[in-house]
Amino acid sequence: MGSSVRELAEQTPTGRDRYIDLLRVASLGTVVVGHWLMAAVTVGDDGRTDVGNLLAVVPDLQLLTWALQIMPVFFFVGGFSHALSYRSLSRKAPGLSVYSAFLRARLQRLLRPTMVFIGVWGAAALLVQLLGERGALLDVTLRLVAQPLWFIGIYLAMVAFTPPLLRLHERYGWGAFGGLVLAAGAVDVARFAFGVPYVEFLNFAFVWLAVHQLGFLRADGRLRMPAAMAGAGLAGAAALVAFGPYPLSMVGMPGERVSNMAPPTFALLCHGIWLVGAVELLRGPATRWLARPRVWRGVVAANGVSMTAFLWHLTAMLGVYGVLIAADVPLPEPATGEWWTQVPLRMAAAMMLTALLVAAFRRFEKPVTARELTQAPGAGPAAAVGVTLCLFGVLGLSMVGFGGLLEGRTAMLIAVRVTAPVAVGMALVGWLLVERAPTARRWR
């Protein structure tokens, strides 16, 4: 791996925006470390295992989410990359199937490791149920390991909407972003002021696509006032939390009546604007740092396995806790001195186990090259259907989890109840449609 990483780093085009690659790695890495830190696992006197949230135990720490809820940065980076990729494909392969080629180019590296993850955990969950196995941590694990898949679902939607929203951006510029912001605000007004049912789910699109649209603006060099953006976003989020119905935490909290995350709120959109402005302020010094060969090689290496690490990091964390419980190692009460003392050891163990899982599954995270893609008339609609099925399948699975595959356990996805087998089936069929949609002649 070392020699290939060195070669990739040395072959980096002069015009490549290395800072974008760093933001991609840093945002996913922050999420991973945050999940490891926030997990508050306890075992009751009855042997029941509970996975709580450190932010609920120490509410004052919720302010940290204003810096550590970094997913908007990843979606912003996605917008930048999607704009460049789609324009490049449009120049190289004009025709009806550019859309399907774009989907495959952007989603192959995402969906292949995701489907492997779903397949491995689905098979394990089925085997566990057939054997009638239950454990202190097993049921919780089967439910929790699927939760990060919500991010995959949202990202699928962003890829699918890139072509029409990129056209809107090219025609209206900041106006297209402003339209999404106004739509997100209108949804919250309808939700909180008028109690319109289900309208809040529209902000899964409006909020995240607005952040994604900022990536388009970045690709065109039109984010010229990052300090003003950061200040306005931070002030807006603070005002909404102080005077509106929005909670302090920018991540979901157990038992809260209103969450800024699920579904996203206008406060989270302001938070995203603040973060985008903040990371743009760091662009200059970070770019100079990335010019160092050793630093850039590290970013290249991390980018090659970042999605695999993200998918398996909760498996590693819960595996560490499983070993501790099996070995009768006492788990102290969260946020106590003894608990904080264990944190570095638990995180180091989770890091090592994640590295082993990455070594086992990283070969599935391989990007498609432009020369490998083909196009055919009619492939675009098939790819659109495929990405839609993947979107609902992955989101549904993130909500219902892998537990109770044979029991018909359901979860509410927007206004529809889904089961794990149905969600897995939709994701699998959708992935196959995306993989096989571009079939015909090679590009010239």
Buried (B, 14 or more C-beta within 10 A) or exposed (E): EEEEBBEBBEEBEEEEBBBBBBBBBBBBBBBBBBBBBBBBBBBEEEEEBEBBBBBBBEEEBBEBBBEBBBBBBBBBBBBBBBBBBBBEBBEBBEBEBBBBBBBBBBBBBBBBBBBBBBEBBBEBBBEBBEEEEEBBBBBBBBBBBBBBBBBBBBBBBBBBBBBEBBEBBEEEBBEBBEBBBEBBBBBBEBBBEEEEEEBBBBBBBBBBBBBBBBBBBBBEEBBEEBEEBBBBBBEBBBEBBEEBBBBBBBBBBEEEEBBBBBBBBBBBBBBBBBBBBBBBBBBEEBEEBBEEEEBBBBBBBBBBBBBBBBBBBBBBBBBBBBEBBEEEEEBEEBEEEEBEEBEEEBBEBBBEBBBEBBEEBBEBBEEBEEEEBBBBEEBBEBBBBBBBBBBBBBBBBBBBBBBBBEEEBBBEBBEEEBBBBBBBEBBBBBBBBBBBBBEEEEBE
